[in-house]
Amino acid sequence: MSSLVEARDLVIGYETPQGRVRALDEARLEILPGETLAIVGESGSGKTTLGMAAGKLLPAEAICESGRLLVDGCAVFEAGADELRALRRDRLGFVFQNPMNALDPTMRTGRQVARAMGGQPGRTAISALLARAELPDPERVMDSFPHELSGGMAQRVVIAMAIARGPRLLIADEPTASLDASIRDRVMATLRRLRDETKASLVILSHDLRMVARHADRIAVMYGGRIVETGESRRVLAQPAHPYTRALMAAAAGNERPGQRLEPIPGSPPVLIGRCDKCAYEPRCGFAQRQCAEVRPEEREVGGRRVVCHFAERVLENLPRTSGAAP
Ligand SMILES: Nc1ncnc2c1ncn2[C@@H]1O[C@H](COP(=O)(O)OP(=O)(O)OP(=O)(O)O)[C@@H](O)[C@H]1O
């Protein structure tokens, strides 16, 4: 099946007074039509940069240094303004962490939804769209201002706006992080149902490994601006092949047994100023050997998934480091 999205060795940096921070370090990823893919990683791993790059919705200080990003046939960083506008309007839908930031507080929601739909939709069409996002009493919601809605209802309005034009790709950046825990699963279930209905691909950017495990077909684990492990969720989570995926799982709330404490990942993620010439995870890795500090690992196929680790076979077999360990 040909991919809907293809990132090929994508390098994106941000100009800062300290130098150019490398947010994506030759990131490679494919997203298939109709799949739900979760991109997970700690804060700073590059998830948002990759997600927003799909619509070239990056801040002015962002620079695409090299590589290519193809979204539904559009080369995002080479496209002209009209092509980009059409891509964002007709083929992409975004759902952000905080729905209140996505909605205009001064405008009734019905008018905002109408704008997202385009043309001049009548009340019946607006109400029907809100009902598809499982909003109870859509007529009342249409006439409300955003501050009159609960967080969960506001997020459903944002979801309705995101699917208004039948996008090919829905990108949801921590879509449930700002919501009450009791409704997170229901909002995720709505997103998935709409993905099924619209046949769009759904990309969930998240720190929450447990949440994505329940909802994603495939998982892509990011570290230091690279996708370090990608494969079927069930396979990756049952037996990770990258030490970072293992550490993320150990740190995921809910994986602990009664009486057992969660293990935070020791150390902190890198802030890269140039290309990383070694394994970016090496300083924090319990499997690291000398090679990891000297040679940049390339992506390869191990145990039915793609992984960026010199010692993925050992990780799969759970063999810790040997005498050749990095000092
Ligand atoms: N506008 C910016 N200016 C400078 N550096 C930035 C900017 N945005 C992101 N970065 C840096 O780029 C790297 C990747 O950030 P990004 O936000 O893509 O990661 P993330 O995984 O989405 O993190 P989070 O979960 O916190 O959003 C980080 O080192 C971050 O500090």
The ligand as a Tripos MOL2 file, in Angstrom:
@<TRIPOS>MOLECULE
LIG
   31    33     1     0     0
SMALL
NO_CHARGES

@<TRIPOS>ATOM
      1 N1          9.9770   27.5190   18.8410 N.pl3     1 LIG1
      2 C1         11.0590   26.8580   19.2560 C.ar      1 LIG1
      3 N2         12.2400   27.5010   19.4270 N.ar      1 LIG1
      4 C2         13.3560   26.8410   19.8180 C.ar      1 LIG1
      5 N3         13.4030   25.5160   20.0810 N.ar      1 LIG1
      6 C3         12.2540   24.8110   19.9290 C.ar      1 LIG1
      7 C4         11.0230   25.4470   19.5180 C.ar      1 LIG1
      8 N4         10.0640   24.5000   19.4710 N.ar      1 LIG1
      9 C5         10.6530   23.3310   19.8330 C.ar      1 LIG1
     10 N5         11.9660   23.5250   20.1030 N.ar      1 LIG1
     11 C6         12.9460   22.4860   20.4980 C.3       1 LIG1
     12 O1         12.8960   21.4380   19.5310 O.3       1 LIG1
     13 C7         12.9890   20.1700   20.1590 C.3       1 LIG1
     14 C8         11.7740   19.3320   19.8100 C.3       1 LIG1
     15 O2         10.6160   19.9700   20.3710 O.3       1 LIG1
     16 P1          9.1300   19.4460   20.1210 P.3       1 LIG1
     17 O3          8.2040   20.4450   20.7370 O.co2     1 LIG1
     18 O4          8.9410   19.1130   18.6990 O.co2     1 LIG1
     19 O5          9.1190   18.1060   20.9900 O.3       1 LIG1
     20 P2          7.8790   17.3330   21.6210 P.3       1 LIG1
     21 O6          8.2940   15.9110   21.6800 O.co2     1 LIG1
     22 O7          6.6510   17.6470   20.8580 O.co2     1 LIG1
     23 O8          7.7770   17.9550   23.0780 O.3       1 LIG1
     24 P3          6.4330   18.3110   23.9110 P.3       1 LIG1
     25 O9          5.8220   16.9990   24.2100 O.co2     1 LIG1
     26 O10         6.9670   19.0370   25.1040 O.co2     1 LIG1
     27 O11         5.6140   19.1710   23.0010 O.co2     1 LIG1
     28 C9         13.1550   20.4470   21.6560 C.3       1 LIG1
     29 O12        14.5440   20.4610   21.9580 O.3       1 LIG1
     30 C10        12.5620   21.8270   21.8110 C.3       1 LIG1
     31 O13        13.1280   22.5200   22.9070 O.3       1 LIG1
@<TRIPOS>BOND
     1     1     2 1
     2     2     3 ar
     3     2     7 ar
     4     3     4 ar
     5     4     5 ar
     6     5     6 ar
     7     6     7 ar
     8     6    10 ar
     9     7     8 ar
    10     8     9 ar
    11     9    10 ar
    12    10    11 1
    13    11    12 1
    14    11    30 1
    15    12    13 1
    16    13    14 1
    17    13    28 1
    18    14    15 1
    19    15    16 1
    20    16    17 2
    21    16    18 1
    22    16    19 1
    23    19    20 1
    24    20    21 2
    25    20    22 1
    26    20    23 1
    27    23    24 1
    28    24    25 2
    29    24    26 1
    30    24    27 1
    31    28    29 1
    32    28    30 1
    33    30    31 1
@<TRIPOS>SUBSTRUCTURE
     1 LIG1         1 GROUP 0 **** ****
